[in-house]
C-alpha cells in the first residue's frame, strides 16, 4: 500500500497515499495524527510548544485583522 517514507515520491504515489488515508477503513479513527509512508508519526517538537502557538495566533490575527475569539 505505501512506499518507503524516506524515498522521493511521485505525485501519483503521494496521491494514492492521501487517498488511502482518506478512504481506507483502518484509518477511520486516525483524525488529528500525522502520517509518513502510511505510518503514524509524532509531529515536530515545536508543534507542542504552547508559547509558539500563542505567538502564531497573535501574528495571524494581526496579519489578517481577524480575531479568532
Backbone as ProteinMPNN parsed JSONL, in Angstrom:
{"seq_chain_A": "XXXXXXXXXXXXXXXXXXXXXXXXXXXXXXXXXXXXXXXXXXXXXXXXXXXXXXXXXXXXXXXXXXXXX", "coords_chain_A": {"N_chain_A": [[0.819, -1.193, 0.0], [1.918, 1.332, 0.819], [4.869, 3.242, 0.06], [8.443, 3.452, 0.773], [8.975, 5.831, 3.268], [11.123, 7.592, 3.269], [12.042, 7.766, 0.719], [12.005, 9.583, -2.376], [8.891, 10.615, -3.654], [6.544, 10.146, -6.291], [4.048, 12.314, -7.735], [1.782, 10.817, -8.218], [2.102, 8.626, -6.479], [2.05, 9.953, -4.012], [-0.54, 10.903, -4.128], [-2.001, 8.501, -4.108], [-1.366, 7.6, -1.523], [-2.511, 9.628, 0.021], [-5.199, 9.298, -0.702], [-5.618, 6.712, 0.315], [-5.366, 7.229, 3.079], [-7.605, 8.799, 3.43], [-9.705, 7.126, 2.695], [-9.437, 4.382, 3.43], [-10.657, 1.934, 5.678], [-9.072, 1.231, 7.917], [-7.898, 3.559, 8.753], [-9.897, 5.086, 9.78], [-10.373, 6.14, 12.369], [-8.258, 7.832, 12.83], [-7.972, 10.555, 12.994], [-6.437, 13.794, 13.322], [-3.809, 12.995, 13.505], [-0.404, 12.562, 12.367], [1.058, 11.346, 9.371], [3.471, 9.361, 7.689], [4.579, 7.69, 4.96], [2.509, 5.882, 5.314], [2.461, 5.294, 7.969], [1.741, 6.178, 11.33], [3.133, 9.041, 12.77], [4.983, 11.04, 15.139], [4.41, 14.509, 15.525], [6.486, 17.433, 14.96], [8.729, 18.561, 17.561], [8.467, 21.272, 18.123], [5.8, 21.733, 17.529], [4.368, 21.22, 19.785], [4.781, 23.281, 21.474], [3.403, 25.596, 23.462], [3.778, 28.356, 23.808], [4.822, 29.126, 21.323], [2.599, 28.523, 19.773], [0.719, 30.361, 20.758], [1.98, 32.744, 19.989], [1.989, 32.462, 17.199], [-0.741, 32.565, 16.753], [-1.306, 35.199, 17.575], [0.23, 36.662, 15.689], [-1.033, 35.809, 13.352], [-3.649, 36.772, 13.689], [-3.083, 39.515, 13.717], [-2.005, 39.875, 11.148], [-4.112, 39.173, 9.488], [-6.156, 40.67, 10.396], [-8.258, 39.567, 11.749], [-9.941, 38.346, 14.395], [-9.813, 35.397, 16.284], [-11.309, 34.74, 18.47]], "CA_chain_A": [[0.0, 0.0, 0.0], [2.741, 2.529, 0.909], [6.288, 3.103, -0.261], [9.369, 3.903, 1.803], [8.72, 7.236, 3.579], [12.313, 8.402, 3.043], [12.296, 7.856, -0.704], [11.246, 10.597, -3.096], [7.662, 10.036, -4.181], [5.913, 10.823, -7.414], [2.745, 12.892, -7.409], [0.805, 9.724, -8.225], [2.262, 7.862, -5.24], [1.557, 10.795, -2.924], [-1.996, 10.918, -4.262], [-2.525, 7.207, -3.632], [-1.248, 7.564, -0.066], [-3.531, 10.533, 0.556], [-6.495, 8.639, -0.888], [-5.702, 5.62, 1.282], [-5.629, 7.801, 4.405], [-8.971, 9.32, 3.453], [-10.737, 6.142, 2.361], [-9.266, 3.04, 3.999], [-11.277, 1.792, 7.0], [-8.095, 1.128, 9.002], [-7.533, 4.912, 9.177], [-11.143, 5.795, 10.082], [-10.316, 6.838, 13.66], [-6.909, 8.367, 12.954], [-8.0, 12.011, 12.856], [-5.528, 14.569, 14.138], [-2.487, 12.378, 13.568], [0.467, 12.782, 11.228], [1.456, 10.097, 8.738], [4.544, 9.34, 6.69], [4.715, 6.341, 4.434], [1.429, 5.026, 5.807], [2.627, 5.024, 9.407], [1.544, 7.327, 12.202], [4.375, 9.577, 13.326], [4.814, 12.161, 16.044], [4.739, 15.778, 14.881], [7.737, 18.02, 15.438], [8.764, 19.015, 18.948], [7.962, 22.636, 18.164], [4.342, 21.786, 17.411], [3.792, 21.069, 21.118], [5.189, 24.46, 22.237], [2.241, 26.466, 23.601], [4.186, 29.743, 23.588], [4.887, 29.31, 19.874], [1.225, 28.504, 19.269], [0.124, 31.656, 21.099], [2.61, 33.768, 19.152], [1.472, 32.277, 15.849], [-2.119, 33.068, 16.734], [-1.228, 36.663, 17.625], [0.702, 37.14, 14.392], [-2.07, 35.517, 12.358], [-4.736, 37.731, 13.892], [-2.603, 40.818, 13.298], [-1.814, 39.885, 9.705], [-5.396, 39.045, 8.789], [-7.112, 41.561, 11.065], [-9.402, 38.706, 12.062], [-9.774, 37.732, 15.712], [-10.383, 34.041, 16.343], [-12.131, 34.556, 19.696]], "C_chain_A": [[0.861, 1.254, 0.0], [4.183, 2.219, 0.548], [7.132, 3.576, 0.912], [9.21, 5.4, 2.021], [9.908, 8.125, 3.274], [12.625, 8.57, 1.557], [11.468, 8.977, -1.315], [10.026, 9.927, -3.717], [7.169, 10.827, -5.379], [4.593, 11.416, -6.94], [1.679, 11.799, -7.348], [0.881, 8.913, -6.934], [1.736, 8.656, -4.049], [0.036, 10.847, -2.945], [-2.629, 9.631, -3.767], [-2.477, 7.13, -2.11], [-2.291, 8.461, 0.585], [-4.914, 9.909, 0.44], [-6.669, 7.488, 0.095], [-6.031, 6.15, 2.674], [-7.065, 8.29, 4.517], [-10.023, 8.226, 3.364], [-10.624, 4.786, 3.038], [-9.863, 2.959, 5.403], [-10.272, 1.74, 8.153], [-7.644, 2.499, 9.507], [-8.753, 5.721, 9.644], [-11.082, 6.6, 11.379], [-8.959, 7.497, 13.897], [-6.852, 9.885, 12.827], [-7.037, 12.701, 13.801], [-4.134, 14.003, 14.267], [-1.714, 12.706, 12.305], [0.919, 11.429, 10.697], [2.597, 10.33, 7.763], [4.699, 7.903, 6.24], [3.685, 5.372, 4.972], [1.518, 4.692, 7.276], [2.396, 6.307, 10.193], [2.883, 7.748, 12.781], [4.038, 10.71, 14.283], [5.158, 13.442, 15.281], [6.001, 16.349, 15.508], [7.612, 18.49, 16.89], [8.163, 20.404, 19.074], [6.453, 22.73, 18.095], [3.635, 21.628, 18.758], [4.091, 22.276, 22.007], [4.033, 25.458, 22.295], [2.586, 27.934, 23.417], [4.277, 30.051, 22.091], [3.485, 29.363, 19.276], [0.53, 29.834, 19.546], [0.668, 32.77, 20.209], [2.114, 33.663, 17.718], [0.057, 32.819, 15.742], [-2.127, 34.593, 16.738], [-0.809, 37.231, 16.267], [-0.346, 36.935, 13.297], [-3.223, 36.497, 12.466], [-4.323, 39.121, 13.431], [-2.502, 40.921, 11.772], [-3.135, 39.876, 8.944], [-6.446, 40.027, 9.285], [-8.428, 40.831, 11.353], [-9.132, 38.021, 13.392], [-10.487, 36.387, 15.736], [-11.258, 33.803, 17.574], [-13.599, 34.66, 19.409]], "O_chain_A": [[0.566, 2.178, -0.758], [4.656, 1.093, 0.705], [6.604, 4.044, 1.921], [9.297, 6.171, 1.065], [9.723, 9.319, 3.037], [13.407, 9.446, 1.19], [10.375, 9.287, -0.842], [10.112, 8.816, -4.24], [7.364, 12.04, -5.459], [4.087, 11.062, -5.875], [0.777, 11.856, -6.513], [-0.147, 8.553, -6.36], [1.059, 8.106, -3.18], [-0.602, 10.835, -1.892], [-3.659, 9.652, -3.093], [-3.42, 6.657, -1.477], [-2.889, 8.088, 1.595], [-5.712, 9.982, 1.375], [-7.753, 7.307, 0.65], [-6.876, 5.587, 3.371], [-7.672, 8.203, 5.585], [-11.121, 8.379, 3.9], [-11.634, 4.102, 3.202], [-9.601, 3.829, 6.233], [-10.594, 2.167, 9.262], [-7.062, 2.59, 10.588], [-8.637, 6.924, 9.878], [-11.7, 7.662, 11.46], [-8.559, 7.696, 15.044], [-5.783, 10.441, 12.577], [-6.837, 12.262, 14.933], [-3.346, 14.496, 15.074], [-2.299, 13.085, 11.291], [1.135, 10.487, 11.46], [2.67, 11.365, 7.1], [4.925, 7.007, 7.053], [3.949, 4.174, 5.076], [0.733, 3.889, 7.779], [2.805, 7.388, 9.77], [3.67, 6.913, 13.228], [2.942, 11.269, 14.24], [6.093, 13.455, 14.481], [6.52, 15.802, 16.481], [6.516, 18.777, 17.37], [7.432, 20.685, 20.024], [5.877, 23.714, 18.56], [2.433, 21.875, 18.859], [3.696, 22.294, 23.173], [3.715, 26.096, 21.291], [1.758, 28.693, 22.913], [3.855, 31.119, 21.648], [3.219, 30.159, 18.376], [-0.162, 30.372, 18.682], [-0.079, 33.627, 19.737], [1.847, 34.684, 17.085], [-0.298, 33.458, 14.751], [-2.877, 35.21, 15.983], [-1.426, 38.17, 15.763], [-0.52, 37.787, 12.425], [-3.72, 36.995, 11.456], [-5.12, 39.833, 12.82], [-2.873, 41.937, 11.186], [-3.258, 40.495, 7.887], [-7.497, 40.192, 8.666], [-9.523, 41.379, 11.225], [-8.21, 37.215, 13.509], [-11.619, 36.26, 15.269], [-11.883, 32.749, 17.687], [-14.416, 34.53, 20.32]]}, "name": "protein", "num_of_chains": 1, "seq": "XXXXXXXXXXXXXXXXXXXXXXXXXXXXXXXXXXXXXXXXXXXXXXXXXXXXXXXXXXXXXXXXXXXXX"}
